[in-house]
């Protein structure tokens, strides 16, 4: 069985993420979407690991061969523990490739794992979770960039964040 992992923070999941997962699911027998749970960065996240996993489960429910899991520590350890031999990474630009190539080479030096790069579909080449959050925070329309249920959660969370910031001033 050909198993792959699509790792990321997914804070929040975007249509670009879903595009890469969809395409990976056509290439592999099983795809695990793995959310990195880094406790030192938890305060910087808009959504908790549990919320991100819930959103990803909803976003991927149409793919029979896709599951969602969380992990902490090294991705290569997660791959070893789950008998995964391929890491799937989406590439938006040449700058992504420079970073991801180094990461792929490091990962393969640690364990027997290959990295498969999937170029982002052109309509998502600019899309990043951080940009979605920033645009939404300033009232921009991100409805075409995330699934509707993610937009709903994002709208509520950002309103809560604004209210908390206003109360703290």
Secondary structure by P-SEA (a helix, b strand, c coil): cbbbbbccccccccaaaaaaaaaaaacccbbbbcccccccccccccccaaaaaaaaaaaaccccccccccccccaaaaaaaacccbbbbbbccaaaaaaaaaaaaaaaaccbbbbbbbccccccccccaaaaaaaaaacccccccccaaaaaaaaaaaaaaaaaaaaac
